[in-house]
Amino acid sequence: MKTVKDTLWFLFSAAFGPGLFFLLLPFWTRILDKEEFALIGILRTIEGIGIAFLVLGFAGAVTRYYHEAKSPRDFASFFTSSLVIGGVIGVFIVTACCGIILGIPDLLAPLPAGFVVIAVIAIYLMSLPESMVFGSWMTAERAAACACFKISNAVVSTFLQLGFVLASTDRLQGWVTGYFFGAVYICASSIFFARREGWLNGAIRRHHAWYALAFGLPLVPHVLSNWILRAADRFILLKLVSVESLAQYTLAASLSIGLAIIVNAFGQAWTPRFFRFAGEGGQESKIRAYYYSLIYLTGMLTIVSCFVLNYAGGFTFGHSYAPSWRFFVPLAGATLFLAIYQYFVGFLFYEKRTRLIPIITGVAALVNIGLNLYFIPTYGVVSAGYTTLASYGVMAVGAYVISARVGRLKLNVLPTFVWVTIVIVASHLVVGPVNRWQAATFSLAVIILLGVLGVFVLSIRTHGAVIRSAVLKHKVS
């Protein structure tokens, strides 16, 4: 049950930040006018790009080195060295960015250049310390501490933004001020907890700094490629189709993010165990069991979510958004490919071959842009979901091929191929626009049949015990 509990903790913490934002959405839309709300949206987009550069992949380096450290003192030295070298590099990045923004004040117009500079400094203060503390706790299998840390940071920073907006005559300036002080709080709380855990008491060592740079810097283009992969279709649709079609697709894409959050929660709960199993050796059966359980659960989640959205989506979001459901099907299928990709990328993390990861995501991003530019003008907005599905498929296949060459664990790909095909076909069938009640009956039959198949697989004498012990009953010593 330890894996299940940790997954729920990570799921709750990952969903809490976006959930709090949506909960306060009625307040923001009443307090801010449309232009201010749009400008804040641009600043939040800048945050995503800024974190990619300023974290420098060091959170992944901390996660990897945790089980490699010779002693707690050695890990403290690595943590301190990584934080210091990352902070120094960040100063140069922030200085260059602020110089460009102030030198070309119209670069992000109508956003005031001064506000952008404050936001960039705030991103620098909070991103690296928070991600390193979170990564260290995650690898130590302390999911509850991770969740409470993220949730408290989200609550304090969000209500600082809200308070400064209400207290200021210039609401945009109030939001930026609250955002800055929220970042100061996150930075201070991260340093406090790092010192409390003893991670900042180590000596600064050159070989630790070089390790962090060699492991983490290749992840920067990887994160940027992922951002392009998620955002490219939106920008292309904005230029090529109507705003109404873009709104339909945006809703479907936003809903698919919920599935991605669940998949990421599984990954965060599993990653520290994978590193420990791989280090111990002789645990290949548990690693395989996790993989097959992951793709089965993700596939069933995809099919059920398509079914629920098809029959309850109109009531929840309004019938004017009904076309969104057909966009959601391929985007939900892409989540299954994302789960497969994350699993195999774990091997590259363990083998310290992070320089190969940007190749996978970079190729997938280029494929996504090329397919969107060709298919959207030809076949319309519905093709955007399928180009995303194809791009994530390329990413999953690339991760498998490369990890198979450098990793020690081999998997038979035929069951994966069969299951992915079943999930994609079944997802389309459960959204069947035939007679509504016949389609509902058929859809439930598909889901029940696949559920029975899953129970049967779990009960197989050869693999069932391994899967159950690895996923449901595993106890951490």
N, C-alpha and C positions, 0 to 999 in steps of 0.2 A: 504493500500500500504506500510505501515511501515515495515511489515514482509518481503515483497518482496524486498524492497530496502536494508534492512539489510542483507538479503541472498545474494544479488548481491555484496555488499561490502565484506562480508566474503569469497565469492567465488573468487573474484578478488584478495584478499590478499593471500588466500591459494594457488591460481594458479600462483601467481607472482614469488615466489621463485623458484619453479621447472621450470617455463617458462623462467626465466632469465638464469638459468643454461643451458637449452637446446639452448637458443638463442646464448650463448657464447661457445657452444660445438665446433663449427668449430675452434675457437681461441685456446681452450684448446688442441684439438687434433693436432694442428699444432705446438704449443709451447712445449708441453710435449711429451716425447716418451711413448711407451706403458707401460713400467714398472712403470714410474712415475705416469701415469694416473691410473694404477691399484692400486698403493699404496695409492693414494689420495682417491680412492674408498673405500679402507679398513678403512682409517681414517674417512670417512663420515659414515661408518657403526658403528664405535666406537662411533661416535657422537650420533646416535640413541639410543644405549644402555646406554651411559652416561647420557643423558637427562632423561631417565626413572628412574635412580637412584637418580640424583641430584635435580630434581624438587620435588621429595618426595610426589607427589600428592597434594602439597599445593595450586596449581592453582585451583583445584577442591574445596578445603576447602574454599578459598577466595570467589569463586563463590557461594557456599552454604551459607556462613555467611553473605553475603552482605545484604540479605533481613531479616536476623535475628538480625542484629545489632540494638541496642536501639537508637543510634544516630551516626552522622558522626564521632564524637570523639571516640565512641566505636569501629567503624570499623577501624579507623586509628590505634587504639591500637592493634587490631587483626592483621592488615597488618604488623605493625612494629614487633610484637612478632613473627609472622610466619616467616618473613624474617630473623630475627636474629637467631632463633632456627634452621631454615633450613640452614643458612650459617654456623653455628657452626658444625652441623652434616655433612655438605658437606666437611668441612676441614678435618674431620676424614676419610671420604670416599676417598677423593683425596689423602691424605697422604698414606693410605693403598695401593691404586692402584699404585701410583708412586713408593712406596717401592717394590712392587711385580715386576713392569716393570723393574726397575733398578737392582733388585736382580737377575732377570732371563732375561738377555738382549736378548736371542734368542727366547723369548716367542712369539713375533710377527714378527720374522725375515721373510723377509728381511727389514722390517721397522726399522729404527734406534730407539733405546729405548728413546733417548733424544727428538726426534720429537713427539713420542707418549705422553710423559710426558707433553710437552708444549700444545698439543692438549687437554689433560685431564684437565689441569688448565684452558684453554680457555673455555671449556664446562662448568666448574664450575662457571666461572665469569658471563656467559651470560644466562644460562638456567633458574635459579630460579627467578631472578628479572624480566626478560622479560615475563615469563609465568604468574607471579602474576599481573603485570600491565595490560597485555592483558586480563586476566580473570576478573579483576575488571572493566575495561571499557566495556567488553562484557556484564557483568551482569547489568551494568548501562544503557544498551541498546544504547551505543555510538559506533555503528558499524563503522562509518566513521573514528573515532579516532583510533580504533583498526587496520583498514586497512592501514591507513597512517603510523602508528607506525611500523607495520610489514614490509611494503614496503620500508620505509626509511632505516630500519635496514638491509634488504636484499641487497639493492643497495650499501650502504656504505661498508658492509663487503665483498661483492663480488668483488667490484672494488679495495678494499685494497689487496685482494688476487691476483687479476690480476696484479696490479701495482708492488707488491713485486716480483712476478714471473718474470715479464719483467726486473726488475732492478737487479735480482740476477743471479750469475753464476751457483749456485746450485739451480735449479728450485724447487725441492721438499722443500728445506729449505725456499725458498722464499714464497711458498704457505703456509707453516706452520706459518711463521712469519706474513703474511697477515691475516691468520685465527685468530691468537692470538690478533692482534691489532683490528680486526673486533669485536672480543668478548669484548675487553675493551670498544670499542665504544658502543656496545649494552648495556653493564652493566651500563656505565655512563648515557646513554640516558634514561634507565629504572629508575635509581635513580632520575634523574632530573625530569622526569614527575611524579614520585611518590611523590616527595617533592612538586611539583607544585600543585598537587591535594590535598595536605594535608594529604596523607596517611602515611607519615613517621614522623608525628608530635605527634604520640600517645605514651603513656607509655607502657613499656614492662610488660605484666601481665602473670603470670604463667598459669591461667586457659585458656587463649587464646592459649598459646603454646600447652597445652595438647589437646585442641580441634583440632588444626591443625594436631597434630601427630595422634590422634585417627581417624580422618577423612581421612587423606592423606596417611599414611603409607600402609594401605591395597591396595592402588591403584598401588604401585610399582610392586608387582607380577602380577597385572592385565595388566600393560603396557608391562611387559616382556612376558607374555603369548600371548598378541596380536602380539608382534614382532616375536615370535616363530611361531605363526599361519600364519603370512605372509611370513616368510623366510624358513620354514621347507621344503616345496615342492621344492624350488630352490636348497637347499643343497643336498636333496635326489636325485633329477634329475641329478645333477652334477656327482654323483657317479654311477648312474645306467643307464643313457642313453647317447646318443651322444651329442656333443657340439651343433650341428646343431638343434637337437630337443629342447635343452635347450634354444637356441636363439629364436625359434618359440614361445615357452611358455613364455619367458621373455617379448617379445613384447606384447603378449596378456595380461599378468599380468600388464605391465606398462600402457596399455590403460585402463584397468579396474580401475586403481588408479584414473584416471580422473573422473570416475563415483563416486568413494568414496569421492573425494574432494567436489563434488557437494552435496552429502548426508551430509557430515560434515558441509558444509556451511548452509544447512537447519537447522541442529541441533544447531549450534552456534547462529543463529538468533532466534531460538525458545526457547532455554533453559532459558534465563532470563524471558521470558514471562510465561513459565510454572511455574517457582518458584513463580512468582507474582500471577498467577491465583490460584495456589494451596494454597498460603498463604491467599488469599482473601476468598476462599471458594465459593461454589455455581457456579463455572465456569466449571463444568464437561463437559457440552455440547461443549464448545470451545476446551477443551483438546481432546475430542473424535474427533471433526471435524478436528483438526490438524492431528491426527493419520491417519484417512482415506484419507485425502488429500495427506499426505506424501507418503503413500504406493501406491496410485494411480499414482502420478507424477513420483515416482521412477520407478515403473513398466513400465510406458509408455516410460520413458527415456531409460530403458534397452532394450525394443523392438526396438525402433527407432535407437538406437546406433548399435544394431546388424545388422539392415537393411542397414544403411549407410556404416558400415564397410565392409559388404559383397559385396557391389556394388561400393564402392569408395576406399576400402582399397588397392587393387592392384595398382591403380594409385598413391596413396599417399605414400605407403611404399615399393612398388615393388612386382611383382607377385611371387617372390621367397618366400615371407612371407605368401602366401595364406593359408597354413595349420593353421596359427595362428588364423584364424577366428573361427574354430571349438573349439579351446581352450577358445576363448573369451566368447562364449555363457554361459557356466556354471559359469565363473568368473563374468560375468555381473549379472547373477541371484543371485550370492552370495551378490552383493551389495544391493539387495532388502532385504535380510535377515539382512544385516548390519544395514539398516535403521530401521527395526523392533526392532532389539536388542538395538540400541541407544535410541529409544523412551522409551522402558520399563526400561532401566537402569536409565533413568532420575528419575523414581519413587524411586529407591534405593538411588540415590543421595539426593533427597529431604527428605527421611525418615532417612538419615544418616546411612544407612546400607551398607556402602562401603565395609565392610569386606566380604560380600557375593559375590561381583563382581568378585574377583579373582577365586572363585570356578567355576563360569560360564566359564570364558575365559580359565582357566587351564584345565578343562575337554575338552573344544573344541580343545585346542592345542594338548592334548594327543590323542584325536580322529583323528585329522589331521595327526599326525605322524604315528599312527597305520595303518590308511587306506592307506596312501602313501606307507608305507613299504610293505603292502600286495598287493595292486592293481597295482602299477607301474611295478614291475617285471612281473606280470601276464598279464596285459592288455596294458602296454606301457604308453607313455607319455600322451596320451589323457585322461587317468583316473585321472591325477593330478588335472584337472579343476573340475571334479565331486567330488573328495575328499574334495576340498576347499568348494564347494557348500554345501556338507553334513555337514562339520564342522561349517560353518556359520549358517546352519539350526539348528544344536544342540545349538549354542550360542543364537539364537533368541528364541527358545523354552524354554531354561533354563532361560533366562531373563524374559519371560512372566510368567512362573510358579512361580519363586521366587517373582517377583514383585506383582503377584496376591495375594500372601500370606501375604505380608507386606503392600501393597498399599491400597488405598481407592477406586480407580477407577476400575471398572470391565468392560471388553469388551467381546463381542461375537466373538469367534475366527473363527467361520465358514466363514464369509466373507473374512477374511484374508487368510484362507486356500484355498478358491476357487480362490481368486485373484492371489495368489502365483502360483498355478497350471496353471492358464491361462497364466501368464507371462512366465513361464518356457517353456510351450508347444509352445506358440506363438513365443518365441525367437528362438526355434529350427526350426519352420516352415518358418520364414522369411529368414533363411540362407539355405533354401531348395536347394540342388544341382541338381534339376530336370532341365527341360528346363529353361534357364536363364530368358527369358522374361516372361514366364508363372509364374515362381517363383516370379519375381518382381511384377507382377500384383496382384498375390495372397497376397504377403506380404503387399503391399499398402492397399489392401482391409481389411486385418486384423487390420492394424494400424488405418485406418479410422473408422472401426466398433468399436474398443475399444475407440477411441476418442469421437465418438457419444455417446457411453455408459457413458463416463465420464461427458459429457455435460448434459445428461439425469439425472444422479445422482445429479449433482449440481442444477438442476432445480426442484428437488422434493420439494414439499411444506414444508414437515416436517423438513428435514435436510439441504436443500439447502441454506436457509438464514443463518443458523448458520455457515456452512462451508465457505460461501462467506465472512461473516463478520469477521470470525476468521482468515482467511488466506489472503484475498485480500483487505478488507476494514478496517481492525482494526486500530484504531488510539490510540496512547499512550497518556494518559493524563499527 
